Amino acid sequence: MKPIKVVILGAGESGVGAALLAKKNNCEVFVSDFSEITKNFKKELIANKIDFEEGKHTEEKIFEGDLIIKSPGIPDKVPVIQESLKRGINVISEIEFAAKYTKAKIIAITGSNGKTTTTKLTYHLLKSAGVDVGLGGNIGFSFARLLAQKKQYAFYVLELSSFQLDNIQEFRPDIAVLLNITPDHMDRYDYKLSNYVKSKFRIMMNQRVGDLFIYNISDVNINEFMNGKRIKMETIPVRQYAFFEKEKIEVEGETFKMAKCSLKGPHNYFNATCAITAALKVGVAPKVIQRALKKFVNDPHRLEVVANINGIEFINDSKATNVDAVYHALLAMEKPVIWIVGGVDKGNDYQPIKKLVKDKVKAIVCLGVDNEKLLDFFKGSTTKMLETQNVLEAVKMSIEFAEKDDVVLLSPACASFDLFKNYKDRGDQFREAVQLFVS
């Protein structure tokens, strides 16, 4: 039988993972990246004798493919994709391709905010119970790379972005989790929120009787989309703004204590509720979950406490690159806040956090190249507002504003690319700057 010709566009983690899986399954593979391929990925392709090109797309070779796997960062509107579709070539995502090569149970998690925390916690709860489980998708290794490895898992917990969901066709998770939908990546979706909402809901579009859909019943966009829809799978609505009394949450009739868990704030208790719900449905015992909650360590840059200097707490929330994420960060603060904000504005509407800023923030330090929009909007919300383009200077300013029992919160609401490589670089530089003041 003649091998299938698989063309992969994009040679990042997703693309190379797909190439390895396709090669393992005896496909004829060609990888094309319009940019330069990073050294490590290039070495992998060479070591596995996978044909590739970089710095161009040779259309003659691309259009020879029986199947095109598109990396998440490539929009459908680019000419090479449009022409491929015109020629009748099937274009799918790496997630769609990978799912064809496993019979494992899949827990898939998406949302505008909180998906990494929820995904990692779900994995941690299952792993702590001895479940044979792998972790990947939009974090860590790509789904395809996991399946290309010798070790196969009984369960996979996957974080999925809207970009990864855009080109699925038959992908069906056994448990799907939709945390929230707030405006993000609007340029990718023709500046129509409805398009973004539809993209997120693709996570459950192939689910059937016997599957489970966990969703945020407090989210307006989710409720509007679900209104009147015929649902085949079991659904579990989770209320986002439930009252969590004395750091306890109740799930499926069980009470879980959160006091010794690293996750703080109502938004993280909501994330934990979704993760615990999934774990209980898999069969993890409540006692095991309670023990695991105490040992969970969240990823850096997500309400990460980096230091306490003279009673002033410094928190790195650099991953908060949109207004909704900042809303939940401020909501979690129980002390007066010196707020470090700014970067590349993505068309932000700051109105939803205006009252929170007025109630909780005693000073604002704008850290960005262009801070005019922030300065104009929050003028009058606090008497103290300064701006800088230097992270060390931002920390110095914050210390001058702060008193004992205050919090210095880096929660930017903006992308990082004006002054930093990415949100991780921004958070790392903030952490390093704070450490200079630790005696």
N, C-alpha and C positions, 0 to 999 in steps of 0.2 A: 504493500500500500504506500502510495506516495506521501511523504511527510507534509504536514501543514506548514505553509509559509507564514510565519508570524513576524510582523514588523512592529517594533516598539519605538515610540516617539518620546524622547526624554530619557536621559541616563542618570537620573538621581537614584535614591534608595528604592523608589517604587519601580522605576523602569528596569534597573539592574536586577532587582528581585524577580520581576516578571521574566526577564531574559534567562535567568538561572532555572526557573521553574519550567519554562518552555523547552530549554535545552535538555533538562532531565527527562522530559516526556517526549523526546525524539522529534521535536519540531525543528524546522529550518528557521533560524532566528537571524534577524537583522535589526540592529539598534541604530537609530539616527537622532542626534542631538544638535540643535541649531547653535548651541553654545559650546564652549570648551568643556570636555568631560573632566571631572576632578581625578586626580592621580590615583586614588585608591579604587575608584569604580573602574577606571580604565584598566588597571592591573587585573581586576577580577574578570573583566571581559576577555582580556588576552589569555589569562590562565585557563579559562574555560573554552577557549577557541570559538568565541562568539564574534561574528562579523559586525563591525560598527563603523560609523563615521561621526565626525564632530565638526562644528562650525558651519554646517550646511544641512539641507534636506535635499537629497537627490530624488526627485519625484519619480523618475523611471523605476528606481529600486523600491520605493515606498509603495507605488501603485501595483507592484507585482504581488503584494501580500494578499493572502487569503483572509487575514485578520489583522487589524491594527489595535494595539494596546496603547492607549494615550495616558501619559503621566498627568496627575491631577492639576499641575500648574498650567497646562495648555488649554486655553478656552476652545470651545467648539467652533467659534467664529473665525479662527485663523484659516487662511486659504487652503493649506494642505489638508486640513480636516474636511473642509467643505467640499473640496474636489474628490476626496476619498469617498465621501458619502454619495456624491453624484455618480460615482463609478460603481456603486453598489457594494463597496467594501464595508464589512461590519466593523464599527469602531466601539471598543468597550474599555472599561477601566481595569486597572490591575486587580482590584477587588473582585470584579466579576470573573476575570480569568482564573484567579486563584481558587475561587470557591468551587470551580468545576473539578478540582483535584483533591477534594476532601469530603469525607462523610462525618466529620467531627461536628459536635454541637457548637454553635456560634452565638456569642453574646455581643451585639453591636451597639455602640453608644455614640450618639451625636448630640449637638446643641451648639448654640452660639458661644456659650460660656460654661465652664465647669466640666467639660468632657474628659480632659486629661485626669483631673482629680478623681472623677467617678470611675473611669476606666481602670486606673491603677488601684483604686480601693477595691473594686470588684475582683480584680485579679488577685490581690492580696488576701481577700477573704476566702476565695476558692483555694488558693495555694496553701493557706494556713490550715485548711481542712484536709489536705492531702489529695485534692483533686488534681488530676493530670491535665494541666492547663498551660497554654502559651499566651503571650501578650504581644500585641503589635498593631499594625494599621498605620494610623497617623502619628504614632509615637514608637520609638524603638525601631524594630525591624518591620519591613513591609510584610503584609500577609503572604505574598508570593514567596518571599525569601524564607519565611518560616516553613512553608510547605516544601520548599526545595531542599531543606535540610533532611538528614537521615531520620532524626527524631520526629515522630508525629505525635501530636497531642489529642486527647479525647475531647478537650474543650479549647476554644480560642476566644479570648476577650479582645475586641477590636475597637479602638477609637477611630471614628470615621468623620471626615470633614464633608461639607456639602460638595466640594470639588470631586471627592472620591465617589460620592453617591450619584453624581450627574450622569455617569456613563455605565451604570449597572443596568442589567436587563432581567436576569432571573435570580440574582443574589437574594437569598432568603435567610435571615438570622432566626434562630430558634427563640431568642429573646432580643427584642429591640428596645432601646431606651432613648427617648427624646426629652432632653432636659429643659430646653427653652429655645425661643426664636426671637432674636432682636436684630435690628438692621446691622448688617455687616457685609463686606465684599460687594457692595451695591454696584460697583463698576462692572463686576463679572455678570451681574444679572440685570443689565440694562436699566439700572436704577429703579427697578420695580420690586418692592418687598414681596409681592405675590409670587414672583419667580423664585426668590430665595426660599420662601416658605415651602413651595412645591418641591424644591430640591431636598430640603431636610426631610420631608415626609416620604421620600423615596425609600427610606430605611425600612418602612413597614409595608411597602406596596405589594410585595409577593408573599406576605405572611398568610397562613391559613389556619384552619381549625387545629388546635393543639399547640400553636405558638403563643407567645406572650408579648404584649406591647405595654411598656411602662412609660407613662407620659405625665407632663406637668399640667395639671388641670387648672392651675392659676394663671397660665400663660394665655393672653388674649389671642395671639396669632394662632396658637395651637388649637384653642377652642373653636375659633372661627372656621378653621379649615376642616375640623372634624365634624362640625355641625351638619347633621343629615347624612353623613357617610355610613354606608353599610359596612360593618366590621365583622370579619370572620374569626379573627383570633381572640384570645382572652385579653382583656385590657385591665390594667391597674392604674387608676389615676392617683397621682401624688400631689398633695397641696403644698405649694412652695412656701407660703407664708403661715404655715401652721405654727402654733405657739409651742415652743420647745421648753417645757417647764424644768428649771433647775438642771440644765444640761442633760436632759434625757429625751430620747425620741422613741416613739412607739411605731412598730412595724408588724403587721400581720398578727396583732394581739400580743406581741412580745415587747418588753421594754429594754432599751439599750442605754447604758450610761456613757456619756461623751466627755465627762470631765477630764479624763486622762488621755483622751485622743488629741492628736495634734491639730485636728480640724476645728476651726472656730467660726462662729457666725451663722446666722440663719441659712444663708445660701449653701454653706458647706454641710449643714445638717440636712438640708434638702438633698444634696448630692449623696450624702451617706445613706439617706433613706432609700434612694433609688438603688444604690449598690447592695444594700442589705436585702432589699426586696428580691433582687436577682439571685443573690446567694441563697436565700431561703428557698426559692423556687427550684434551685438546683439540688437542694437537699442538705445544705450546710446547717449544722446544729446551732441554735442560738448561743449556747455556751462558747462554742468555738468562735463565733462572730465577735462576741464580747471580748474575748482574749485578744483576738486579732486587731480590734479597733485600738487597743492600747499601744500596740506595736507599730501602727501604721505611720510612715514618714512620707509626707507629701513632697512633690517635686519642688526644687527651688523656684523662686520668683513668683510664688503664689501665696501671698500673705505670710511670707517667710520672716520670722523674727531673727534679725541678724545680730543685735546687740542691745544691751541696756546700759546706758552711760549716765551715771548720776541720777538714776530714776527716770531717765528719758528712754522710751522704747523706740527702736528703729525697725521698721517693717518694709521688706522688699516685696512689692506687688507689681513688678515690672511687666508681668504677663497681662496685666489689665490694660489692654490696648483699645478698649471701647468704653463708652459711657456706662453701659449696663454693668460691666465688670467693676467699675469704680463705685457705682451705686451700692453694690453688695459689699465692697470693701469698707466703705464709709459706714454702712449699716452695722457692720461687725465691730466697729470701734466703740469702746466704752469710755475712752478718755479724750480730752481735747486734742485736736489734730493739727499738726503743721503738714500741709499737703504739698508734695512735690509733683507737679503735673506738667505735661507738655510733650511736644514732639511733632510728628507729621499728622496734622488734623485730617481725618477721613470723612469730612462733611459732618462732623459731630453736632448733635443737638444737645446742649448742656442743660436744657430746661428740667429734665427729670431729676437732676441732682442739685438743683439750685437751693431748695429748702434744706436738704441735708448738709450742704456746704455752709449755709448760714447758721445752722444749729450746731454743727460739730467742728467746723474748721476755724481756728483762730488766726492762721496765717497761711498765705499761699506763696510758694516759690515756683515760678514758671521756668522749666528747663527745656529750652528748645530754640531753634533758629528764629522762628516767627511765632511770637507769643501774643500778637495783637488781639486775636479773637478771644483768647482766654482773659486777657486784661480788661477788655471791654465788657465781656459778659459778667464777670464776677466782681466788677468794680462796685463797691458798696456792700458786698457780702461779708467782707472783712476789712478792717482798717489797715492790715499789713499785707502788701503785695510787692514782691520783687521778682526780677527775672535775671537769668544767667544762661550761658551756654557751656558751663563747666560743672561737672558733677561734684567735684570737690568743693567748689564755691557754693553749690546748692546745699550741700551738707553743712557747711560753715554757717550759712544764712539760717538754716533750720535750727541749728544749735543756739544761735543768738536769739531766736524767737521763742524757743522752747523753755519750759520750766519742768521741775520735777512732776512726775505723773502725767506728762504729755506724751503723745506719740508722733514721731516723724514718719509719715507714710509716703513712700514712693508708689504712686498709683496713677500712671501717666494719662490714661484715656486716649492715648495717641500712639501711632506707630513710632518706631525708634530710629528710622533710617536717616534722619537729618544729622544726628550727632554720633550714632552708634551703628555697629554692624547689624544688630538685631536686638530683640528684647532681652535675650540672655546676656549679651555684652553690656547692655544698660544696667541690668540687675547686678552683674558681677562688679562693674565699676562702682556702683553705689555701695555694695558690700565692702569693697576694698577701701573706699573713701571713709566709710564709717569706722572701720577697724583702725584707721590712723588716729582716731580720737579715744580709743580704748587705752586706758592707762595700765 
